Amino acid sequence: MRKIDVSSEIAPRPAGFALWNLGFRPFYLFASIYAACSIMLWAAEYAGYLPGGYRRDPLWHGNEMLYGYTIAVVAGFLFTAVRNWTNRPTPTGAALAAFTLLWLAGRILVLTPYPMAAAIVNAAFPIAVAGGIGLPLVRADNRRNYFFIALLLAAGLTELVFQFSEMDLLRWPAYVGLQLGLDIVLFIIAVMAGRVIPMFTNNAIPGAQATRNPWVEKVALGGVLALAIADLAGAPGIMIVVLAAALAVAHAMRLYLWQPWRVLGKPLVWVLHAAYAWIVIHLLLRALAAIDFVGQPLAVHALTIGAIGGMTIGMMTRTARGHTGRPLVTDGYELACYLLIQLAALIRVFGGMLLQDIYLRTVIASAACWSAAFGIYAVRYWPVLSRPRLDGKPG
């Protein structure tokens, strides 16, 4: 592991408060705090250590991690990336604070006896983010990234489906809305991984030749959309088995082309490769779960903890460093975050599979690792995200 450039870290920092300067700042910070605190609270209630008060139901727990934590990180990333892609402004200052308050209102409302208000606010957030990135994308005629607008609008719709199903206003299983939301996030991760992981690998490793094969790309990404359509249509289990198994092969081939074995000495890069490997595991487990060979929650947590957790913590450290003028290297805190997320996924998935006699303990241990990882990130990156860039540039 390379040592960090200490001089850049201890140099006098520009004075001032910069939390609202760019989208990644508030959403990375508040999402990490929320991820740490909410899972710790949920695990305590799930285990019976605390009386029920938070959303103990696994469906609500999953919904909050998807539309609470994950969508917040996606919003922060896109507000930052779209500005770079288009060279046009995205929400900052008071507008960015308003987006953050909208997200925070959703987190509060799900704890109140006002489910309709919670449904409207939580669905409004990804739709509002779609507008926030849509304006600069359209003005710049950046058609390559228009699909992000559609995906965020779809995320808002699936959140309404879930919430209305829970309120018995829609005769559709609530888990379908949650599954479709997971499919949307899986597609977002798969697209962005294909853009950044080969590039980061080649930049970090001299002589690396991480590549993308056009046919593999089409099968891997198109297959995720096909899987989402199958989930929407309520396809029979055998179709899910075939689709998920074929997709696992395609994504494994995709990862192989990115040469993951070459990045073991580069934590900022291997964390992304490891997260992507969990997509392959998730798809294999989805195929097995469709024939009741393993439990569906194991497949879900391979995606949510391993892939989403690993990819977001990796991108949250890398982009926060890059956009605050810091060197793209890791220290012990960041390495601890990466390892704790991997441990959380391993315990939750394979511990839950192999240690069924102590299943509850595996849930608690996994939750503790997850909360520790994001707690460390929040403490470590609070000054990074709230202070101006070290190089004095805007953002």
CORTA-V500205 format. One line per field, one symbol per residue. psi: psi as a letter, one per 20 degrees, with the letter a starting at -180 (. if undefined). A space follows every 10 residues. Layout:
# CORTA-V500205
psi=???
This chain:
# CORTA-V500205
psi=pqqqnhhhhi qpqpqrpjhj hqhhfhhggh hgggggghhg gghhghijhq qphanhphgh ghghhgifgg hgggggghhg ghhhhikqqr prchghhggg hgghhhhghi irkmhggggg ghhhghghhg hhhgghgghi lmhhjhhhgg hhghghghgg ggghghjkip mpphhggggh ghhghggggg ghghghgggh ghhhopiqlp rppggggggg ghhghhgggh ghilqqhhhg ggggghhggg hgggggijlh iijhjnhhgh hgggghhhgg gghghgghhh jkhrqhhggg hhgggggggg gghghhgghg ggjjkqqmrq ahgghggghh ggggggghfh ghghlhhkgh hhgggghggg hgghgggggh ighghiqrqh jiqq.
